[in-house]
């Protein structure tokens, strides 16, 4: 019984590839129709470059005049203008190839057909790759597709794949060929692109769902992202040939070891889920936590982004929002009551002062007149003035509290000026005990 010959090794594949490369070089250098086809291709490249110089400015001006076009179509025209030379070359190569195929032997237009195929493949890949937003993924996808199309057009794909499959890397009892690794990487890149498109589409759909609360929308978006990207990771690991059973045992052992070092991280993650479920805080709410006052910009897995009126963005850990006292100014509704303390002279009628203060507050744009109109009460009789408190309501705390109080104070000032109401200030009489004039007066009174 004859034994099967052993598969070719790395050296044999290298020799085969070098021989094919040498044959290609000799084919181009040997006079005849093959060399003529190379010259025709070079002439088409020069013609395409010349046409690009002549028409690039016209295409740019024509695109700028398309006022009613959507943005995606304008971006597509910009990409076409950047690749005008490749468009001209592909069109010219296909025309020459089809004409020569009809009027002469097919072998005399073979190289021109390869050049036309390569140019078309490069164009399609370049245009489709623009849909990938991530620059690194776009470059990996573009170069990988270009290399594959080039090897396929030159009919050396099978030998290249066999060569890559002969490069084996041993990882314990597992043997991985370079071809397997490349296939897995390409699969992961394709799945990442698909996952990004799916998560973006799901995010837009969930955020536009008015039947869900803002916190539930964020939770649903996070759940979709975790599910999709977990599927990508597991699929990539399986594509490399790893046994997920052993990986589960290893992850369990490692998880116990690192769990103690990641207590805060896990606490913040769990706190974030609790915040999303109980809907105590949601994007757009105005909160106060310690000295931080601002509105919720976004809810993250580990922290909450709070933007203050001065443009600062605080990243507050989720655990702090669970364990600390948080003032949510817009938890059930956006009605917020503000208090202003002021004083008026004893010579001014308190009834008139209260009426003037209420009328002045109502004239400020952000102050509500209904259902909770401003009120003013007497709070006490001070040393220099009668003390009052003015209470009013607003519905837009995210627009600031200090500025609305300042506007109300200015309205009170103007109203008091118009109605002759004075705002007293404390006055004190200071006496020096060692004053000679005072001492003489005291002596005379005593005598």
KALIN-V33143 format. One record per pair of residues at least 24 apart in sequence whose C-alpha atoms are under 10 Angstrom apart, sorted by the first residue. I is the first residue (numbers start at 1). GAP is how many residues later the second one is. Records with the same first field share a line. If there is no record, write none. Layout:
I->GAP + GAP
This chain:
7->159
8->154 + 155 + 158
9->153 + 154 + 156 + 157 + 158
10->152 + 153 + 154 + 155 + 156 + 157 + 158
11->152 + 155
12->151
13->146 + 147 + 148 + 149 + 150 + 151 + 153
14->145 + 146 + 149
16->143 + 144 + 147
17->139 + 142 + 143 + 146
20->136 + 139
21->135
24->130
28->83
32->76
33->74 + 75 + 76 + 77 + 78
34->73 + 74 + 75 + 76 + 77 + 78
35->73 + 76
36->72 + 73 + 75 + 76
37->60 + 71 + 72 + 73 + 74 + 75 + 76 + 78
38->73 + 74 + 77
39->73
40->53 + 56 + 69 + 71 + 72
41->48 + 51 + 52 + 55 + 70 + 71 + 72 + 74 + 75
42->47
43->46
44->44 + 45 + 46 + 47 + 48 + 49 + 52 + 68
45->40 + 41 + 43 + 44 + 45 + 47 + 48
46->39 + 43
47->38 + 41 + 42 + 45
48->36 + 37 + 38 + 39 + 40 + 41 + 42 + 43 + 44
49->35 + 36 + 37 + 39 + 40
50->35 + 38
51->33 + 34 + 37 + 38
52->29 + 30 + 31 + 32 + 33 + 34 + 35 + 36 + 37
53->31 + 32
55->26 + 29 + 30
56->24 + 25 + 26 + 27 + 28 + 29
57->24
59->25
75->55
76->51 + 54
79->47 + 48 + 51
80->43 + 46 + 47
83->40 + 43 + 44
86->33 + 34 + 36 + 37
87->32 + 33 + 36
88->31
89->26 + 27 + 30 + 31
90->25 + 26 + 27 + 28 + 29 + 30 + 31 + 32 + 33
91->25 + 28 + 29
92->24
93->24 + 26 + 27
94->25 + 26
111->42 + 43
113->40
114->36 + 38 + 39 + 40 + 41
115->35 + 38 + 39
116->37
117->32 + 33 + 36
118->28 + 31 + 32 + 33 + 34 + 35 + 36
119->30 + 31
120->29
121->24 + 25 + 28 + 29 + 32
122->24 + 25 + 27 + 28
125->24
131->62 + 66
132->61 + 62 + 64 + 65
133->60 + 63 + 64
134->59 + 62
137->52 + 53 + 55 + 56
138->51 + 55
140->45 + 46 + 49
141->45 + 48 + 49 + 52
144->38 + 42
145->41
174->66 + 67 + 68 + 69
175->65 + 66
176->64 + 65 + 66
177->63
180->59 + 60 + 61
181->55 + 58 + 59 + 60
182->58
183->53 + 56 + 57
184->51 + 52 + 53 + 54 + 55 + 56 + 57
185->51 + 54 + 55
186->50
187->45 + 48 + 49 + 52
188->44 + 45 + 46 + 47 + 48 + 49 + 51
189->43 + 47
190->42
191->37 + 38 + 40 + 41 + 42 + 44 + 45
192->36 + 37 + 39 + 40 + 41
194->34 + 38
195->29 + 30 + 32 + 33 + 34 + 36 + 37
196->29 + 32 + 33
198->26 + 27 + 30
199->25 + 26 + 27 + 28 + 29 + 30
200->25
213->63 + 66 + 69 + 70
214->62 + 65 + 67 + 68 + 69 + 70 + 85
215->58 + 60 + 61 + 62 + 63 + 64 + 65 + 66 + 67 + 68 + 83 + 84
216->59 + 60 + 61 + 62 + 63 + 66
217->59 + 65
218->55 + 58 + 64 + 65 + 80 + 81 + 82 + 83
219->53 + 54 + 55 + 56 + 57 + 58 + 80 + 81 + 82
220->56
222->51 + 78 + 79
264->38 + 53 + 54 + 55
265->36 + 37 + 38 + 52 + 53 + 54
266->35 + 36 + 53
267->35 + 50 + 51 + 52
268->32 + 33 + 34 + 35 + 49 + 50 + 51 + 52 + 53 + 54
269->31 + 32 + 33 + 34 + 48 + 49 + 50
270->31 + 32 + 48 + 49
271->30 + 31 + 32 + 46 + 47 + 48 + 49 + 50 + 51 + 52
272->27 + 28 + 29 + 30 + 31 + 32 + 45 + 46 + 47 + 49 + 50
273->27 + 28 + 29 + 45
274->44 + 45 + 48
275->24 + 43 + 44 + 46 + 47
276->24 + 25
279->52
280->41 + 42 + 46 + 48 + 51 + 52
281->40 + 45 + 47 + 49 + 50
282->46 + 48 + 49
284->46 + 114
285->43 + 44 + 45 + 46 + 48 + 49 + 112 + 113
286->41 + 42 + 43 + 44 + 45 + 48 + 110 + 111 + 112 + 113 + 114
287->39 + 40 + 41 + 42 + 43 + 44 + 110 + 111
288->37 + 38 + 39 + 40 + 41
289->27 + 31 + 32 + 35 + 36 + 37 + 38 + 39
290->34 + 35 + 36 + 37
292->24
293->34 + 35 + 36 + 105 + 107 + 108
294->35 + 103 + 104 + 105 + 106
295->33 + 34 + 35 + 102 + 103 + 104
296->102
307->91
308->90 + 92
309->89 + 90 + 91 + 92
329->66 + 67 + 68 + 69
330->65 + 66 + 67 + 68
333->62
334->59 + 60 + 61 + 62 + 63 + 64
335->33 + 37 + 58 + 59 + 60 + 61 + 62
336->56 + 57 + 58 + 59 + 60 + 61 + 65
337->30 + 31 + 35 + 37 + 54 + 55 + 56 + 57 + 58 + 60
338->29 + 36 + 52 + 53 + 54 + 55 + 56 + 63 + 66 + 67
339->35 + 36 + 37 + 50 + 51 + 52 + 53 + 54 + 66
340->36 + 48 + 49 + 50 + 51 + 52 + 65 + 66 + 68 + 69
341->35 + 36 + 37 + 38 + 46 + 47 + 48 + 49 + 50 + 68
342->36 + 37 + 43 + 44 + 45 + 46 + 47 + 48 + 67 + 70 + 81 + 82
343->35 + 36 + 37 + 38 + 39 + 41 + 42 + 43 + 44 + 45 + 46 + 79 + 80 + 81 + 82
344->38 + 40 + 41 + 42 + 43 + 44 + 72 + 77 + 78 + 79 + 80 + 81
345->37 + 39 + 40 + 41 + 42 + 76 + 77 + 78 + 79 + 80
346->35 + 36 + 38 + 39 + 40 + 41 + 76 + 77 + 78
347->38 + 39 + 74 + 75
348->37 + 38 + 71 + 72 + 73 + 74 + 75
349->37 + 72
350->27 + 28 + 36 + 37 + 38
351->25 + 26 + 27
352->67 + 69
353->24 + 25 + 35 + 59 + 62 + 63 + 66 + 68 + 69
354->24 + 34 + 35 + 36
356->56 + 59 + 60 + 62 + 63 + 65
357->31 + 32 + 33 + 34 + 51 + 52 + 54 + 55 + 56 + 58 + 59
358->32 + 33 + 34 + 54
359->52 + 53 + 56
360->48 + 49 + 50 + 51 + 52 + 53 + 54 + 55 + 56
361->29 + 30 + 31 + 44 + 46 + 47 + 48 + 49 + 50 + 51 + 54
362->30 + 46 + 49
363->44 + 45 + 48
364->40 + 41 + 43 + 44 + 46 + 47
365->29 + 39 + 42 + 43
366->26 + 27 + 28 + 29 + 30 + 31 + 33 + 38 + 41 + 42
367->25 + 26 + 27 + 28 + 29 + 37 + 38 + 40 + 41
368->24 + 25 + 26 + 27
369->24 + 25
382->44
383->42 + 43 + 44
384->39 + 40 + 41 + 42 + 43
385->37 + 38 + 39 + 40 + 41
386->37 + 38
